[in-house]
Each structure stands twice: as C-alpha cells, then as structure tokens.
Amino acid sequence: MIAETLKIDIEAFGHRMLQSALMRRARDGELPGTAVATYLSSILYLIRHTPVYLDLARERAAALGEHDLARYFASKIREEAGHDQWAQNDVASVERSFDVAAPSAPLPSIAALVAYLRRTIEDDPERYLAYILFAEHFTVLTGPQWLAAMESRCGVPASSMTVIAHHVELDQRHVAEGLAEIDELVRDPARLGPLRDTLHASMRFFTGFCDELAELGQRPT
C-alpha cells in the first residue's frame, strides 16, 4: 500500500511536469546550449552525491539497528557506481557542440535538494527510499519525451544525453524492484506520512529546478 501510494503520487507529478514550461520550451526548440549545459552540470552534481548519500544512509540505518534497510542501501551503491561519468561526458559533449561553458556550481534548487536529502538521511534514513523511487520512476515516465524533444527540437543528440538515456533503460527494472523493496522494508502504515513528506519535498525542489531552467530559455544568449 505504501509503495503504491508513492507510485501514484509520482505518476501524477510526472504528468504535470510533461506539461511544464520547461517541456514546452524544449518542444518549441527554445532551450539554448547554455541551458542544456546548465541542466547537465546540475544533474552531474546531483548524481555525484547519490553513492555518497547511499553510503551515509547505510551507515545511519546500521547505527539505528535497521539492518535490512542498511543491506538495501549497500546493494544500491553497487548499482550506481560510475553513473556520474555519463553525466560528465555529456557535459563535455554539449560544451563542444554548442561552444558554451557549463557553470561550475549547480542551480540553487539542486543545491537545496542535495542539502535537504543529507538532513533527511541523518534524521531518518528510511525516508530516503521515497527519493530513490522518485528519481527512478520520474526518469522512466518523462525521460523518453524529454530526450525526443531535446534531439528533434533543440539539436541535442541522444549521444549527448546518455545520463538520461541509460537511466531510462536501467530504471525500468529498478522501479519494479524498488516498489517491492519498499513494501518489504516499510511495514508500519504510519510511515507513509513521513515518506510522502520526503517525496513531496523532493518534487518541490525539482519543480524549482525546472522553473530555473525554463527561465534560462527566455534569456538572450
């Protein structure tokens, strides 16, 4: 029940984001190279924290005596190894293709999301499950349309968006596994509230990220 509720929330959010200002600008070919480079550099920053935070979550769960949860996080660390290299390669590819320089710092919304996740894990590592499911399921739901718009309308080939393309493929299996793991690891119905709080907070940060990127599409380059 908990996993299904989270899944429904993510699917509703994914549907809304496919109608967002950012997606409209992508479909209209209005995202310049600077916006694409900024998007990828922020995604790189986020993904670089994933194995770090999975290890932190593993440590916190073990310290709290939640050993099944700790083992789950340990297994996810192995899955995520090397994924930041995809994003790093994509940033370099877009910089060359569009003759732009990616910013050295992420957009504020992504920096805030990363800071929020650290606080959440330190307080209650189980809540990180909601973010993991969000990141994976949202990518599967929206990634194909995002990639299609970027390639056909904004001139960004799939070979420069491998961090998304690879995750769309891999996360289809991960989502099914993650839903099953949540129902196995989270048995207390009272835990739905805290997990949904984390999910909705993550959605708000990501909405802010998309809004910031959409604004870049309005600025002259």
Summary of the structure (lengths in Angstrom):
residues: 221
radius of gyration: 17.2
end to end distance: 48.1
largest distance: 53.9
contacts: 721
relative contact order: 0.20
helix: 84%
strand: 0%
